[in-house]
Structures are given as C-alpha cells and as structure tokens.
Amino acid sequence: MHQLLKKKPAQKSEYREIAGVFTRRLIKKIRLQTDPTVIYGLGDKFNGNLRRKHLRRDTPYNTYTRRGLPPTPIAMPGVGAIKAALNPADGKTLYFVAKGNGRHYFSKTLKEHNEAVIRYQLNGDRTRVFSSRPVADKK
C-alpha cells in the first residue's frame, strides 16, 4: 500500500482553508506545489516514498514544475471537498503542510512554511531541507 494511502485523511474542518490556499495561489499565479499531483503523474513508478527528484521530474501533473491546475482531476472528490472548492475560506495563508495526524499547519510566508516542513515532515532534521533553487516553469 502506498504511503500516501496510509496517512490520515485531511480533517473536514480544514477543507475550506485548504481550498482557500489553492484559490489564493491560483489567483497570484503561484505554482500549487502539491504532492498528490506529483504522485499521480508518477503512476506505477511511485513506490510510496516521494523524493526531491520526483518533485523536479516534469509530467503534465507536476504542480511543482507547472503553473495552474493539472490537466484532469487526480481523484474523486467528496461532497465536502467540492463544497469547500466552491466556498473557499478567506485568509492570507499560501502554504500548508501535513502534521501527520490528519491536520495541517497553515502559513502565510515561505519562511514559516519551511520551518513547519522541518518540524512536521523532517522531524527537525534541517540537513534534509529542499534547495531554494527554483524549478523552471513549463507553463
């Protein structure tokens, strides 16, 4: 079973805030940079461990290398997710990271987001932080 499927699903109480982040990023023309789209684009090549090289590998679904929405849906959204997308939360957050318990940490700045990634995804290991080198846009 893929690691992605083992993780707890997002809390329904956060759906509108997540939708708000994606909406603000689309309006500002910021890449969505969401891991599930990368995983979808990898298809059977994904072994449950998302790595930096995957984030840099261009596919039509890689929202780290391409701006905007992927060419097709990547999952079958539930009613709650659809309602959230139609009514995203107002706010200023542009980033979020999974805490590993089904909840997310939302950030307004990249600096704050990077600190949250270190805390929640890398267990405090600053040596594994992503390079700040930008990935060239494909769209």
N, CA, C and O atoms as a MOPAC input file, in Angstrom:
PM7 MOZYME 1SCF
protein

 N      0.84900 1    -1.18800 1     0.00000 1
 C      0.00000 1     0.00000 1     0.00000 1
 C      0.88400 1     1.23800 1     0.00000 1
 O      1.85200 1     1.31500 1     0.75700 1
 N      0.55600 1     2.19800 1    -0.84200 1
 C      1.32600 1     3.43400 1    -0.90800 1
 C      1.28100 1     4.18300 1     0.41200 1
 O      0.27100 1     4.16700 1     1.11500 1
 N      2.38800 1     4.83900 1     0.73900 1
 C      2.48300 1     5.65500 1     1.94300 1
 C      1.37300 1     6.71000 1     1.96100 1
 O      0.82800 1     7.01600 1     3.02200 1
 N      1.04400 1     7.25300 1     0.81800 1
 C      0.01400 1     8.28200 1     0.73500 1
 C     -1.31800 1     7.74900 1     1.25900 1
 O     -2.06500 1     8.47800 1     1.91000 1
 N     -1.61200 1     6.50000 1     0.98100 1
 C     -2.87500 1     5.91900 1     1.40700 1
 C     -2.89100 1     5.58100 1     2.88900 1
 O     -3.96800 1     5.44700 1     3.47000 1
 N     -1.74100 1     5.44200 1     3.51000 1
 C     -1.65500 1     5.11200 1     4.92400 1
 C     -1.88100 1     6.32100 1     5.81400 1
 O     -2.26400 1     6.17700 1     6.97500 1
 N     -1.64700 1     7.50500 1     5.28100 1
 C     -1.77800 1     8.71900 1     6.08000 1
 C     -3.23500 1     9.00100 1     6.38000 1
 O     -4.13000 1     8.62800 1     5.62100 1
 N     -3.45400 1     9.66900 1     7.50500 1
 C     -4.81600 1    10.03800 1     7.86800 1
 C     -5.33000 1    11.09200 1     6.90200 1
 O     -4.58300 1    11.98500 1     6.50200 1
 N     -6.60300 1    10.99600 1     6.52200 1
 C     -7.15000 1    11.99900 1     5.60000 1
 C     -7.27000 1    13.35800 1     6.28100 1
 O     -7.30200 1    13.46100 1     7.50700 1
 N     -7.33600 1    14.38800 1     5.45900 1
 C     -7.49300 1    15.74700 1     5.98300 1
 C     -8.78600 1    15.84500 1     6.77600 1
 O     -9.77500 1    15.18400 1     6.46200 1
 N     -8.76400 1    16.66500 1     7.79100 1
 C     -9.95100 1    16.91400 1     8.59900 1
 C    -10.94100 1    17.74300 1     7.79000 1
 O    -10.56100 1    18.72200 1     7.14700 1
 N    -12.19000 1    17.35500 1     7.82400 1
 C    -13.21300 1    18.08300 1     7.07900 1
 C    -13.27900 1    19.54300 1     7.50700 1
 O    -13.63400 1    20.41000 1     6.70900 1
 N    -12.94000 1    19.81600 1     8.76200 1
 C    -12.97000 1    21.19600 1     9.25300 1
 C    -11.91800 1    22.06700 1     8.57500 1
 O    -11.99200 1    23.29300 1     8.66200 1
 N    -10.93700 1    21.46000 1     7.89800 1
 C     -9.87900 1    22.21000 1     7.22900 1
 C    -10.09900 1    22.33700 1     5.72100 1
 O     -9.33700 1    23.03900 1     5.05700 1
 N    -11.10200 1    21.69000 1     5.17200 1
 C    -11.31200 1    21.69100 1     3.72700 1
 C    -11.37500 1    23.10100 1     3.14500 1
 O    -10.72600 1    23.38500 1     2.13800 1
 N    -12.14600 1    23.97800 1     3.76600 1
 C    -12.30700 1    25.33300 1     3.21800 1
 C    -10.99200 1    26.10700 1     3.29000 1
 O    -10.69000 1    26.89600 1     2.39500 1
 N    -10.20900 1    25.88700 1     4.34800 1
 C     -8.92700 1    26.58600 1     4.45500 1
 C     -7.94800 1    26.07900 1     3.39600 1
 O     -7.21400 1    26.86500 1     2.79800 1
 N     -7.94000 1    24.78000 1     3.16900 1
 C     -7.09400 1    24.21200 1     2.10800 1
 C     -7.52900 1    24.76800 1     0.74900 1
 O     -6.68900 1    25.16200 1    -0.06000 1
 N     -8.82900 1    24.79700 1     0.50300 1
 C     -9.34300 1    25.35500 1    -0.75000 1
 C     -8.95400 1    26.82600 1    -0.88300 1
 O     -8.65300 1    27.29400 1    -1.98100 1
 N     -8.95800 1    27.55200 1     0.23200 1
 C     -8.55900 1    28.95500 1     0.21800 1
 C     -7.10200 1    29.12300 1    -0.18500 1
 O     -6.76300 1    30.02600 1    -0.95000 1
 N     -6.23800 1    28.24800 1     0.33300 1
 C     -4.81700 1    28.30700 1    -0.03200 1
 C     -4.66900 1    28.10500 1    -1.53800 1
 O     -3.99100 1    28.88700 1    -2.20400 1
 N     -5.29900 1    27.06400 1    -2.07700 1
 C     -5.17000 1    26.79000 1    -3.50900 1
 C     -5.75900 1    27.92700 1    -4.35000 1
 O     -5.18900 1    28.29900 1    -5.37600 1
 N     -6.88400 1    28.47300 1    -3.92500 1
 C     -7.50300 1    29.58200 1    -4.65700 1
 C     -6.59000 1    30.80200 1    -4.68300 1
 O     -6.39800 1    31.41500 1    -5.73300 1
 N     -6.02200 1    31.15700 1    -3.51600 1
 C     -5.11800 1    32.31700 1    -3.46200 1
 C     -3.88200 1    32.08700 1    -4.32300 1
 O     -3.41800 1    33.01200 1    -4.99000 1
 N     -3.34500 1    30.87900 1    -4.32100 1
 C     -2.16700 1    30.58700 1    -5.13100 1
 C     -2.49300 1    30.69500 1    -6.62800 1
 O     -1.69800 1    31.22700 1    -7.40400 1
 N     -3.66200 1    30.19000 1    -7.02500 1
 C     -4.06400 1    30.30200 1    -8.42900 1
 C     -4.23800 1    31.76200 1    -8.83200 1
 O     -3.79400 1    32.16300 1    -9.90800 1
 N     -4.87400 1    32.55100 1    -7.98900 1
 C     -5.08000 1    33.97100 1    -8.29400 1
 C     -3.74300 1    34.68900 1    -8.42600 1
 O     -3.57800 1    35.53000 1    -9.31000 1
 N     -2.78400 1    34.36700 1    -7.55300 1
 C     -1.47400 1    35.02300 1    -7.55900 1
 C     -0.51900 1    34.40500 1    -8.58100 1
 O      0.62200 1    34.84700 1    -8.71800 1
 N     -0.99300 1    33.37700 1    -9.30000 1
 C     -0.18600 1    32.66700 1   -10.29200 1
 C      1.06000 1    32.02500 1    -9.67500 1
 O      2.12800 1    31.99100 1   -10.28600 1
 N      0.89800 1    31.52000 1    -8.45500 1
 C      1.94300 1    30.76800 1    -7.75900 1
 C      1.68700 1    29.28700 1    -8.03800 1
 O      0.54400 1    28.83400 1    -7.97100 1
 N      2.73300 1    28.53600 1    -8.34700 1
 C      2.56300 1    27.09800 1    -8.54600 1
 C      1.90600 1    26.47200 1    -7.31500 1
 O      2.19700 1    26.85800 1    -6.18300 1
 N      1.01700 1    25.50100 1    -7.54600 1
 C      0.29600 1    24.86700 1    -6.43800 1
 C      1.21800 1    24.02100 1    -5.56600 1
 O      1.01400 1    23.94200 1    -4.35500 1
 N      2.20900 1    23.40200 1    -6.14800 1
 C      3.21100 1    22.60400 1    -5.43000 1
 C      2.56300 1    21.65500 1    -4.42000 1
 O      2.84300 1    21.70700 1    -3.22200 1
 N      1.70200 1    20.79900 1    -4.93200 1
 C      1.01400 1    19.84200 1    -4.07900 1
 C      1.44200 1    18.41500 1    -4.42500 1
 O      1.34600 1    17.98400 1    -5.57500 1
 N      1.90900 1    17.70300 1    -3.42100 1
 C      2.49000 1    16.37800 1    -3.62100 1
 C      1.56600 1    15.36800 1    -4.30400 1
 O      2.04000 1    14.60800 1    -5.14800 1
 N      0.27300 1    15.32300 1    -3.98100 1
 C     -0.57400 1    14.30900 1    -4.63400 1
 C     -0.59100 1    14.40400 1    -6.15400 1
 O     -0.72600 1    13.37900 1    -6.82300 1
 N     -0.45900 1    15.59800 1    -6.72100 1
 C     -0.43700 1    15.69600 1    -8.18300 1
 C      0.84300 1    15.08100 1    -8.74600 1
 O      0.82600 1    14.45900 1    -9.80800 1
 N      1.94300 1    15.26000 1    -8.03300 1
 C      3.22100 1    14.66800 1    -8.45900 1
 C      3.10600 1    13.14500 1    -8.43100 1
 O      3.50800 1    12.46400 1    -9.37500 1
 N      2.55700 1    12.62600 1    -7.34400 1
 C      2.38900 1    11.17600 1    -7.18800 1
 C      1.51300 1    10.62500 1    -8.31000 1
 O      1.82400 1     9.58600 1    -8.89200 1
 N      0.43200 1    11.31600 1    -8.60900 1
 C     -0.46100 1    10.88200 1    -9.67700 1
 C      0.28700 1    10.83100 1   -10.99900 1
 O      0.12500 1     9.88500 1   -11.76900 1
 N      1.10500 1    11.84200 1   -11.26500 1
 C      1.86700 1    11.88800 1   -12.50900 1
 C      2.92000 1    10.79700 1   -12.62200 1
 O      3.30300 1    10.41800 1   -13.72900 1
 N      3.39300 1    10.28700 1   -11.48400 1
 C      4.38300 1     9.21000 1   -11.50000 1
 C      3.75000 1     7.85600 1   -11.81600 1
 O      4.42600 1     6.95200 1   -12.30700 1
 N      2.46500 1     7.71800 1   -11.53800 1
 C      1.77200 1     6.45800 1   -11.81600 1
 C      2.38400 1     5.29300 1   -11.07400 1
 O      2.67400 1     5.39200 1    -9.88200 1
 N      2.58300 1     4.18500 1   -11.77500 1
 C      3.11800 1     2.95900 1   -11.16600 1
 C      4.56700 1     3.09400 1   -10.72500 1
 O      5.06800 1     2.23800 1    -9.99600 1
 N      5.24800 1     4.14700 1   -11.15200 1
 C      6.64000 1     4.36000 1   -10.75200 1
 C      6.74900 1     4.82200 1    -9.30400 1
 O      7.83900 1     4.79900 1    -8.73100 1
 N      5.63100 1     5.24200 1    -8.70000 1
 C      5.65100 1     5.70800 1    -7.30700 1
 C      5.64200 1     4.50500 1    -6.37400 1
 O      4.76800 1     3.64300 1    -6.45400 1
 N      6.64800 1     4.46500 1    -5.47500 1
 C      6.77600 1     3.33000 1    -4.56800 1
 C      6.37800 1     3.67500 1    -3.12800 1
 O      6.63300 1     2.89700 1    -2.20900 1
 N      5.75900 1     4.82900 1    -2.93600 1
 C      5.34400 1     5.22400 1    -1.59500 1
 C      6.27900 1     6.20000 1    -0.93100 1
 O      5.98900 1     6.68300 1     0.16300 1
 N      7.40700 1     6.50600 1    -1.56900 1
 C      8.39200 1     7.41500 1    -0.99900 1
 C      8.64600 1     8.55700 1    -1.98100 1
 O      9.38700 1     8.40400 1    -2.95200 1
 N      8.02400 1     9.69700 1    -1.71300 1
 C      8.19000 1    10.85100 1    -2.59000 1
 C      9.52700 1    11.52000 1    -2.29900 1
 O      9.83100 1    11.85800 1    -1.15500 1
 N     10.31400 1    11.70600 1    -3.34500 1
 C     11.66500 1    12.24700 1    -3.19900 1
 C     11.81200 1    13.54300 1    -4.00000 1
 O     10.98000 1    13.86100 1    -4.85100 1
 N     12.88200 1    14.28100 1    -3.71200 1
 C     13.14300 1    15.53700 1    -4.43300 1
 C     13.17300 1    15.34300 1    -5.93600 1
 O     12.63700 1    16.16300 1    -6.68200 1
 N     13.79500 1    14.26100 1    -6.38700 1
 C     13.88700 1    14.01800 1    -7.83500 1
 C     12.49700 1    13.89900 1    -8.45300 1
 O     12.30700 1    14.27200 1    -9.61000 1
 N     11.52200 1    13.38500 1    -7.70100 1
 C     10.15000 1    13.29900 1    -8.20700 1
 C      9.53300 1    14.68500 1    -8.36300 1
 O      8.79700 1    14.94400 1    -9.31600 1
 N      9.83900 1    15.56900 1    -7.42300 1
 C      9.29200 1    16.92800 1    -7.48400 1
 C      9.85700 1    17.69800 1    -8.66300 1
 O      9.22400 1    18.62900 1    -9.16000 1
 N     11.03800 1    17.31900 1    -9.11100 1
 C     11.69100 1    18.00100 1   -10.23900 1
 C     11.38900 1    17.35000 1   -11.58700 1
 O     11.62800 1    17.95300 1   -12.63300 1
 N     10.86900 1    16.12700 1   -11.57000 1
 C     10.57100 1    15.41200 1   -12.81600 1
 C      9.28700 1    15.98200 1   -13.41600 1
 O      8.22800 1    15.92800 1   -12.79000 1
 N      9.38000 1    16.51900 1   -14.60700 1
 C      8.21900 1    17.15000 1   -15.21100 1
 C      7.26800 1    16.11600 1   -15.78500 1
 O      7.66100 1    15.25300 1   -16.57000 1
 N      6.01900 1    16.21900 1   -15.38100 1
 C      4.91100 1    15.49900 1   -16.01200 1
 C      3.78200 1    16.52700 1   -16.13600 1
 O      3.84200 1    17.57400 1   -15.49200 1
 N      2.76700 1    16.25700 1   -16.93900 1
 C      1.65600 1    17.21200 1   -17.03200 1
 C      0.96300 1    17.46000 1   -15.67700 1
 O      0.26200 1    18.45800 1   -15.50800 1
 N      1.16800 1    16.54300 1   -14.71400 1
 C      0.50500 1    16.64500 1   -13.41400 1
 C      1.39000 1    17.26100 1   -12.33200 1
 O      0.92800 1    17.49500 1   -11.21600 1
 N      2.64500 1    17.52200 1   -12.64700 1
 C      3.55800 1    18.01600 1   -11.61300 1
 C      3.33600 1    19.51100 1   -11.38100 1
 O      3.73500 1    20.34700 1   -12.19200 1
 N      2.69600 1    19.82500 1   -10.26600 1
 C      2.39800 1    21.22300 1    -9.94200 1
 C      3.57600 1    21.91400 1    -9.26800 1
 O      3.44800 1    23.05100 1    -8.81300 1
 N      4.72400 1    21.23800 1    -9.19900 1
 C      5.97000 1    21.89800 1    -8.79600 1
 C      6.66300 1    22.48100 1   -10.02500 1
 O      7.38100 1    23.47500 1    -9.92200 1
 N      6.44900 1    21.86600 1   -11.18300 1
 C      7.10400 1    22.33200 1   -12.40200 1
 C      6.16000 1    23.10600 1   -13.31800 1
 O      6.61000 1    23.77300 1   -14.24900 1
 N      4.86600 1    23.02500 1   -13.06300 1
 C      3.87900 1    23.68800 1   -13.93000 1
 C      2.91300 1    24.52400 1   -13.11800 1
 O      2.51100 1    24.15800 1   -12.01300 1
 N      2.55700 1    25.64200 1   -13.69100 1
 C      1.58000 1    26.52900 1   -13.03700 1
 C      0.16000 1    26.06500 1   -13.35800 1
 O     -0.07700 1    25.38200 1   -14.35400 1
 N     -0.76100 1    26.44400 1   -12.50600 1
 C     -2.17000 1    26.16800 1   -12.73300 1
 C     -2.57200 1    24.77100 1   -12.30300 1
 O     -1.83000 1    24.05800 1   -11.62800 1
 N     -3.77000 1    24.41000 1   -12.71700 1
 C     -4.32300 1    23.10400 1   -12.37100 1
 C     -3.77800 1    22.01900 1   -13.29400 1
 O     -3.41500 1    22.30100 1   -14.43600 1
 N     -3.71800 1    20.78200 1   -12.80800 1
 C     -3.32600 1    19.68500 1   -13.70000 1
 C     -4.38300 1    19.49300 1   -14.78700 1
 O     -5.48600 1    20.02400 1   -14.66600 1
 N     -4.06700 1    18.74400 1   -15.84700 1
 C     -4.97900 1    18.63800 1   -16.98700 1
 C     -6.28600 1    17.89700 1   -16.69500 1
 O     -7.27900 1    18.10600 1   -17.39100 1
 N     -6.29700 1    17.04400 1   -15.68500 1
 C     -7.51500 1    16.31200 1   -15.30600 1
 C     -7.54500 1    16.19900 1   -13.78800 1
 O     -6.53400 1    16.42700 1   -13.12400 1
 N     -8.70600 1    15.84600 1   -13.23900 1
 C     -8.73100 1    15.56900 1   -11.79500 1
 C     -7.79200 1    14.40700 1   -11.46800 1
 O     -7.52600 1    13.55500 1   -12.31600 1
 N     -7.29500 1    14.38200 1   -10.22900 1
 C     -6.40900 1    13.29400 1    -9.81700 1
 C     -7.10200 1    12.33700 1    -8.85700 1
 O     -6.53300 1    11.31300 1    -8.48200 1
 N     -8.32000 1    12.66200 1    -8.46100 1
 C     -9.05400 1    11.81000 1    -7.53500 1
 C    -10.53900 1    12.11100 1    -7.67400 1
 O    -10.93700 1    13.04900 1    -8.36400 1
 N    -11.33800 1    11.31100 1    -7.01600 1
 C    -12.77800 1    11.53300 1    -6.99400 1
 C    -13.09300 1    12.29900 1    -5.70800 1
 O    -13.14800 1    11.70000 1    -4.63500 1
 N    -13.30200 1    13.62400 1    -5.80300 1
 C    -13.54600 1    14.40100 1    -4.58700 1
 C    -14.90800 1    14.08500 1    -3.97600 1
 O    -15.86900 1    13.76600 1    -4.67500 1
 N    -14.95700 1    14.18300 1    -2.66400 1
 C    -16.22000 1    14.00400 1    -1.97000 1
 C    -17.01700 1    15.29200 1    -1.97900 1
 O    -16.53100 1    16.33300 1    -2.42000 1
 N    -18.23700 1    15.21300 1    -1.49400 1
 C    -19.12500 1    16.37600 1    -1.46200 1
 C    -18.50400 1    17.50000 1    -0.63500 1
 O    -18.59000 1    18.66500 1    -1.02200 1
 N    -17.87700 1    17.16800 1     0.49900 1
 C    -17.26700 1    18.19100 1     1.34900 1
 C    -16.17100 1    18.95800 1     0.63900 1
 O    -16.06600 1    20.17500 1     0.78800 1
 N    -15.35000 1    18.25400 1    -0.13700 1
 C    -14.26900 1    18.90800 1    -0.87600 1
 C    -14.82900 1    19.80000 1    -1.98600 1
 O    -14.30800 1    20.88700 1    -2.23300 1
 N    -15.87800 1    19.34500 1    -2.64700 1
 C    -16.49200 1    20.15100 1    -3.70400 1
 C    -17.10500 1    21.41500 1    -3.11100 1
 O    -16.93300 1    22.50500 1    -3.65700 1
 N    -17.81800 1    21.27300 1    -1.99500 1
 C    -18.40500 1    22.44700 1    -1.33600 1
 C    -17.32000 1    23.43300 1    -0.91600 1
 O    -17.49000 1    24.64300 1    -1.06100 1
 N    -16.20100 1    22.91800 1    -0.39700 1
 C    -15.09200 1    23.79100 1     0.01900 1
 C    -14.50500 1    24.52900 1    -1.18200 1
 O    -14.20300 1    25.71900 1    -1.09300 1
 N    -14.34100 1    23.82600 1    -2.30200 1
 C    -13.78800 1    24.46200 1    -3.50400 1
 C    -14.70500 1    25.56700 1    -4.02200 1
 O    -14.23500 1    26.55700 1    -4.58300 1
 N    -15.99800 1    25.39800 1    -3.83300 1
 C    -16.95700 1    26.41400 1    -4.26600 1
 C    -17.08000 1    27.56400 1    -3.27600 1
 O    -17.58900 1    28.63200 1    -3.61500 1
 N    -16.61200 1    27.34100 1    -2.04500 1
 C    -16.71400 1    28.34800 1    -0.99800 1
 C    -15.43600 1    28.34600 1    -0.15300 1
 O    -15.48300 1    28.03900 1     1.03900 1
 N    -14.29300 1    28.68800 1    -0.76500 1
 C    -13.02400 1    28.64500 1    -0.02800 1
 C    -12.98100 1    29.68500 1     1.09100 1
 O    -13.61500 1    30.73600 1     1.00300 1
 N    -12.23500 1    29.37800 1     2.12700 1
 C    -12.08900 1    30.30100 1     3.25400 1
 C    -11.27500 1    31.52000 1     2.83900 1
 O    -10.31200 1    31.41900 1     2.07900 1
 N    -11.68700 1    32.67300 1     3.35600 1
 C    -10.88100 1    33.88200 1     3.19100 1
 C     -9.64800 1    33.75300 1     4.06700 1
 O     -9.63800 1    32.97200 1     5.01900 1
 N     -8.62300 1    34.50300 1     3.75500 1
 C     -7.42800 1    34.49100 1     4.57900 1
 C     -6.21500 1    34.93000 1     3.79900 1
 O     -6.31700 1    35.40100 1     2.66600 1
 N     -5.06400 1    34.76800 1     4.42400 1
 C     -3.81000 1    35.18000 1     3.80400 1
 C     -2.81000 1    34.03900 1     3.70000 1
 O     -1.69700 1    34.23400 1     3.21200 1
 N     -3.19500 1    32.84500 1     4.15500 1
 C     -2.25700 1    31.73500 1     4.10200 1
 C     -2.05300 1    31.29600 1     2.65500 1
 O     -2.98800 1    31.27700 1     1.85400 1
 N     -0.80200 1    30.94400 1     2.34200 1
 C     -0.44000 1    30.49100 1     0.99900 1
 C      0.19800 1    29.10600 1     1.00300 1
 O      0.50600 1    28.56000 1    -0.05600 1
 N      0.39400 1    28.54000 1     2.18700 1
 C      1.09400 1    27.26300 1     2.31600 1
 C      0.41700 1    26.42300 1     3.38400 1
 O     -0.21600 1    26.95100 1     4.29800 1
 N      0.55500 1    25.10800 1     3.25900 1
 C      0.17400 1    24.22300 1     4.35500 1
 C      0.99600 1    22.95200 1     4.26400 1
 O      1.44600 1    22.55100 1     3.19100 1
 N      1.18000 1    22.33300 1     5.41700 1
 C      1.93600 1    21.09000 1     5.48900 1
 C      1.19500 1    20.14400 1     6.42800 1
 O      0.67000 1    20.55800 1     7.46100 1
 N      1.16200 1    18.87000 1     6.05300 1
 C      0.51000 1    17.86300 1     6.88200 1
 C      1.31500 1    17.64000 1     8.15600 1
 O      2.54100 1    17.53000 1     8.12300 1
 N      0.60500 1    17.57500 1     9.27700 1
 C      1.25000 1    17.31200 1    10.56400 1
 C      1.40600 1    15.81600 1    10.81500 1
 O      2.13900 1    15.41300 1    11.71800 1
 N      0.72200 1    14.99100 1    10.02500 1
 C      0.81400 1    13.54600 1    10.20300 1
 C     -0.32300 1    12.96400 1    11.02100 1
 O     -0.40000 1    11.74800 1    11.19800 1
 N     -1.20700 1    13.81900 1    11.52300 1
 C     -2.33300 1    13.35600 1    12.33200 1
 C     -3.67500 1    13.68400 1    11.68200 1
 O     -4.71600 1    13.65000 1    12.33800 1
 N     -3.64300 1    14.00000 1    10.39400 1
 C     -4.85500 1    14.39200 1     9.68500 1
 C     -5.09000 1    15.88900 1     9.69200 1
 O     -6.00900 1    16.37200 1     9.03000 1
 N     -4.28400 1    16.62600 1    10.42200 1
 C     -4.39600 1    18.08300 1    10.48800 1
 C     -3.22000 1    18.70500 1     9.74000 1
 O     -2.23600 1    18.03600 1     9.42600 1
 N     -3.34800 1    20.01000 1     9.46300 1
 C     -2.32800 1    20.74000 1     8.72100 1
 C     -1.90500 1    21.98800 1     9.46700 1
 O     -2.65000 1    22.54000 1    10.27700 1
 N     -0.68300 1    22.41800 1     9.17300 1
 C     -0.18400 1    23.69100 1     9.67800 1
 C     -0.22400 1    24.65300 1     8.49500 1
 O      0.35400 1    24.37400 1     7.44500 1
 N     -0.90300 1    25.78000 1     8.66500 1
 C     -1.06600 1    26.77100 1     7.60800 1
 C     -0.13300 1    27.94700 1     7.84900 1
 O      0.01200 1    28.40400 1     8.98200 1
 N      0.50600 1    28.44400 1     6.78000 1
 C      1.49000 1    29.52700 1     6.88700 1
 C      1.19800 1    30.63200 1     5.88200 1
 O      0.66300 1    30.39300 1     4.79900 1
 N      1.56400 1    31.84300 1     6.27100 1
 C      1.43300 1    32.99800 1     5.37900 1
 C      2.69600 1    33.23900 1     4.57300 1
 O      2.63300 1    33.78800 1     3.47300 1
 N      3.85300 1    32.83100 1     5.11100 1
 C      5.12600 1    33.10500 1     4.44500 1
 C      5.86800 1    31.80800 1     4.14600 1
 O      5.64600 1    30.78200 1     4.78900 1
 N      6.75500 1    31.87700 1     3.15300 1
 C      7.57200 1    30.71500 1     2.81300 1
 C      8.49500 1    30.34900 1     3.96700 1
 O      8.71400 1    29.16700 1     4.23100 1
 N      9.03500 1    31.33700 1     4.65300 1
 C      9.92000 1    31.05900 1     5.78800 1
 C      9.17700 1    30.25300 1     6.86300 1
 O      9.69200 1    29.25700 1     7.37100 1
 N      7.97700 1    30.69400 1     7.19600 1
 C      7.18100 1    29.98300 1     8.19500 1
 C      6.84300 1    28.57300 1     7.71400 1
 O      6.87200 1    27.62000 1     8.49300 1
 N      6.52600 1    28.44800 1     6.43900 1
 C      6.20800 1    27.13800 1     5.87300 1
 C      7.41400 1    26.20000 1     5.94100 1
 O      7.28000 1    25.04000 1     6.32900 1
 N      8.58900 1    26.70400 1     5.56300 1
 C      9.78600 1    25.86700 1     5.59800 1
 C     10.07200 1    25.37800 1     7.01100 1
 O     10.48700 1    24.23300 1     7.19500 1
 N      9.85700 1    26.22200 1     8.00300 1
 C     10.04000 1    25.80100 1     9.40400 1
 C      9.03400 1    24.70700 1     9.77000 1
 O      9.37300 1    23.76700 1    10.48800 1
 N      7.80100 1    24.82700 1     9.27900 1
 C      6.78900 1    23.80800 1     9.55000 1
 C      7.14500 1    22.48400 1     8.87500 1
 O      6.92000 1    21.41600 1     9.44600 1
 N      7.69900 1    22.54800 1     7.66300 1
 C      8.13100 1    21.32600 1     6.97600 1
 C      9.21400 1    20.63400 1     7.80600 1
 O      9.16700 1    19.41900 1     7.99800 1
 N     10.17200 1    21.39300 1     8.28900 1
 C     11.23900 1    20.82200 1     9.11600 1
 C     10.64300 1    20.16600 1    10.35600 1
 O     11.02500 1    19.05800 1    10.73100 1
 N      9.71700 1    20.85400 1    10.97500 1
 C      9.12600 1    20.33500 1    12.22100 1
 C      8.24500 1    19.10800 1    11.98600 1
 O      8.40300 1    18.09400 1    12.66600 1
 N      7.32500 1    19.19200 1    11.03700 1
 C      6.31100 1    18.15200 1    10.89400 1
 C      6.65900 1    17.03800 1     9.90900 1
 O      6.17900 1    15.91500 1    10.06100 1
 N      7.47600 1    17.32400 1     8.91400 1
 C      7.78100 1    16.31200 1     7.91600 1
 C      9.19000 1    15.73800 1     8.04800 1
 O      9.42300 1    14.57300 1     7.72500 1
 N     10.12200 1    16.55200 1     8.52100 1
 C     11.52000 1    16.11900 1     8.57600 1
 C     11.99700 1    15.85600 1    10.00100 1
 O     13.19000 1    15.65800 1    10.23500 1
 N     11.07000 1    15.85600 1    10.94400 1
 C     11.40000 1    15.58600 1    12.34700 1
 C     12.55500 1    16.43400 1    12.86200 1
 O     13.40100 1    15.95400 1    13.61700 1
 N     12.58400 1    17.68900 1    12.45200 1
 C     13.60100 1    18.62100 1    12.92300 1
 C     14.93600 1    18.52800 1    12.21300 1
 O     15.86800 1    19.24800 1    12.57100 1
 N     15.05600 1    17.66000 1    11.21600 1
 C     16.31900 1    17.45700 1    10.50600 1
 C     16.51000 1    18.53800 1     9.44100 1
 O     15.97200 1    18.43100 1     8.33900 1
 N     17.27000 1    19.57000 1     9.77300 1
 C     17.49600 1    20.68600 1     8.85300 1
 C     18.41500 1    20.31500 1     7.69500 1
 O     18.48500 1    21.06100 1     6.71800 1
 N     19.11400 1    19.19900 1     7.76900 1
 C     20.01700 1    18.80200 1     6.68000 1
 C     19.24000 1    18.30000 1     5.46800 1
 O     19.81000 1    18.17800 1     4.38300 1
 N     17.94200 1    18.00500 1     5.63000 1
 C     17.14300 1    17.47100 1     4.53500 1
 C     16.27300 1    18.53600 1     3.88000 1
 O     15.39800 1    18.20800 1     3.07900 1
 N     16.49900 1    19.79400 1     4.20500 1
 C     15.69100 1    20.87600 1     3.65800 1
 C     15.92800 1    20.99300 1     2.16300 1
 O     17.05600 1    20.84800 1     1.69300 1
 N     14.85600 1    21.25800 1     1.41200 1
 C     14.94900 1    21.40700 1    -0.03600 1
 C     15.80700 1    22.59900 1    -0.40100 1
 O     15.87200 1    23.59300 1     0.32200 1
 N     16.45000 1    22.47600 1    -1.51700 1
 C     17.19000 1    23.59100 1    -2.09300 1
 C     16.22200 1    24.70600 1    -2.44000 1
 O     15.07200 1    24.45100 1    -2.79600 1
 N     16.67900 1    25.92000 1    -2.33900 1
 C     15.82200 1    27.04300 1    -2.72500 1
 C     15.89500 1    27.31000 1    -4.22000 1
 O     15.26800 1    28.24100 1    -4.72500 1
 N     16.66500 1    26.48600 1    -4.92500 1
 C     16.79400 1    26.65000 1    -6.37200 1
 C     15.43700 1    26.46600 1    -7.03600 1
 O     14.80300 1    25.42500 1    -6.86400 1
 N     14.98300 1    27.45700 1    -7.78800 1
 C     13.67000 1    27.33300 1    -8.42000 1
 C     13.67300 1    26.30500 1    -9.53500 1
 O     14.68200 1    26.08300 1   -10.20400 1
 N     12.52700 1    25.69000 1    -9.71500 1
 C     12.33300 1    24.73900 1   -10.81600 1
 C     11.77400 1    25.54400 1   -11.98100 1
 O     10.87900 1    26.36800 1   -11.79500 1
 N     12.29200 1    25.31100 1   -13.17300 1
 C     11.83500 1    26.05700 1   -14.34700 1
 C     10.37300 1    25.73700 1   -14.64400 1
 O      9.94800 1    24.58300 1   -14.58700 1
 N      9.62600 1    26.77000 1   -14.95800 1
 C      8.21800 1    26.59300 1   -15.28700 1
 C      8.07000 1    25.98300 1   -16.66900 1
 O      8.83700 1    26.29100 1   -17.58100 1
 N      7.07800 1    25.11500 1   -16.81500 1
 C      6.75700 1    24.51300 1   -18.10200 1
 C      5.52800 1    25.16800 1   -18.71300 1
 O      5.29200 1    25.04400 1   -19.91500 1
 N      4.74700 1    25.85800 1   -17.90100 1
 C      3.54400 1    26.54800 1   -18.40200 1
 C      3.45300 1    27.90000 1   -17.78600 1
 O      2.51700 1    28.64700 1   -18.07000 1

